[in-house]
Amino acid sequence: MTKLSKREEIIQLAASLFRKRGYSSTSVRDIAREIGMEASSLYNHIRSKQEILHELMLNVANSFSTGMKSVKEAPLNPLQKLERLVSLHVNITINEPDAVALIPNEWIHLETKGIQEFLHLRDQYERDFKQILQDCLDEGFIKPVNIELASFSILSTLRWLYSWYGKNQDINIIALEEEMKKCLIQGLAK
């Protein structure tokens, strides 16, 4: 395992604090205290708390966007693409649980440019997700369903998976992927 740089260590620790306390309730002093340094020394590695949030939110949004691009380009049918997206969510959640936990609520604290970037990536991801669901419907892989509602339901469940996984970390990742596919997709399948 590669040793993290001090900056990476700070960002990882800040993600955990933001998750536990919320972005607004976490100060730079809190982050410095947790890492064992003075707040003034922290600024040798980061410019601001906002920079940390920006990096966390955009990194995870880019992970989802890159994964979506890969799924869209894969030579798979729409149902297989949908299953791949569930696997993508499971894997990102398991690998970056603290950053993923920030998605539902903490993005609102991003400053203007960061919020625009994040919302652009999120909205494009959601459009692509809906299109894959629509393709599943059009090609007869799923029952007639309201695509907006189905997309909302699946993505909401996947966005909050970090909460369930935090209490059930002993589950095998492959088993979790399969269970999530069963729960989220098989109910739609013909």
N, C-alpha and C positions, 0 to 999 in steps of 0.2 A: 504494500500500500504506500502510495506517495505521501510524503510529509507535506502538509499544507503550509503555504507562506503565511506570514503574520496577517496580511491583509485578508486572505481567504479564511483564516481562523476567525478574524473579527467579524467578517460577513456571515459566516456560518453561526457563530454565537449570537449575533444580532438577530438572525432569522428566528432562532429559538426563543429569544426574549420577546421579539415582536409577536410571535405566536402565543406565548404565555400571557403577556401583559397588554398587548396591543401596541401599535406604532406610537400613538400619541402618549401613552403612559410609560414609554421607555425612553430614558435620556441617554445622551452620550456618556455621561458619568456612570450610568448603570452598566452600559456595555463595557466601559473601561474597567470598572470594578470586577465584573465577571471574568474578564480576561487577565486581570492582575496587573494593570498598568494605570498610570495617571491619565486623565482625560486629555490633557495637553499632549501627551505622547501618542495617543490614539490618532491625532491629526497628522502624524507622520505617515500614516498608512491610508487614511481616508480623508476626504474633504468635509463630509457632513453626514448626518444621519439620513438625510434625503438621498444622498448618493448611494448609501447602502440599500435603501428601499428600492430605488430605481434599478440598481443592478440585480437585486433579487427578483423583482417582478418581471423585468425584461428578459432575464435569463430563462425563467420558467416559461414565459410566454413564447420565447423563441424555441425552446425545446418542444413545445406543443406544435408550433408552426412548422418546424423542420420535420417532425414526425408526421404531420398531416400531409406535407408535400410528398414525403416518401410513400405514404399509403395511397395517395391519389395517383401517383405514377406507377404503382405496382400493378403487374398484370393479373389482377384479381377481379372476381365478380363483386358487385356492390355489398353483398352480405359478408363476404370475406373481408372486405375493406372495413366494414362496420365492426367486425370482430377484432381486427387489427387495432382499430381506434380504442376499443375497450382495453386491449392489452397495453397500448401506449399509455393510457391514463393510469393503469395499475402500476406500470414500471416507473413512470415519473413520480408518482405518489410515494412509492416505496423508496426510491433513490433520493428524493428531495422533499420529504414530508413537511418540514418547517416552511419552505418556500411555497409549496402548494397550499398549505394552510392559510397563507396570506391572501390568496386569490379572491375568496368570497367577499372580504370586507376591507382589507388594508389598501387596495389599489386606489381608493378615494383620496389617500394622503399624498399621492404622487403630485408633483408640480406640473404645470401646464404641458410642457413638452413630453414629459414622461407619461402623463395620463393619456395624451393623444396617441403616442406610440403604443401603449398598452392596449387601449381601446381598439385601435386599428387591428392589431394582431388578434385580439379576442374576437372581435366582430367577424373578421375574415375566417377564423377558425370555425365559428358557429355557422356561418354561411356554408362553408365546405361540408361541415357535419350534416347540416340539413339536406344539402344536395345529395350526399351519399345515401341518406335515409330515403329521399325522394326517388333516387335510382333504384333502391331496394323495392320500393312500392311499384314503380313503373315496370320493373322487370319481373314482378310477381314473387319476390322472395319474402315479402311480408304481407300481412292482412291489411285491408284498407284502414288507415289510421290518420288522425290529424298530425301531420308532420311537425307542425310548430309545437304541439303539446308533447309528442313523443320525444322530440329533440330536447325540449326543456326538461322533461322527466329524466332522461338518460344522463344528460350533462349535469343536472343538479345532483344526482346520485354520485356521479363520478367526481364532482368537485368536492363533495363532503366525505369521500372515501377515506381521506387521511384521518378523520375523526374515529371511524370504526377501526381502521387498521392500527391506530395507536393503542387500542385495548386488545387487539388480537394479532400481535406480531408473530405468534408462533405458527401461523398458517403458511404453508408452502406457497411461493409466488405463483407457480404454475396452477396449483389448485385454486388459488384466489382468482386468477384470470378466468379459468373455466367456470367457476361459480358466478362470477360477474357476468359473463356471457350468457349463462343460463338465465340468470335473474333479469337481465336487461334486454336480451334479444329474443330468446326463445318464446317469450310471451307474444312477440310480434310476428314470429315466423308462421308461415302457412303450414 
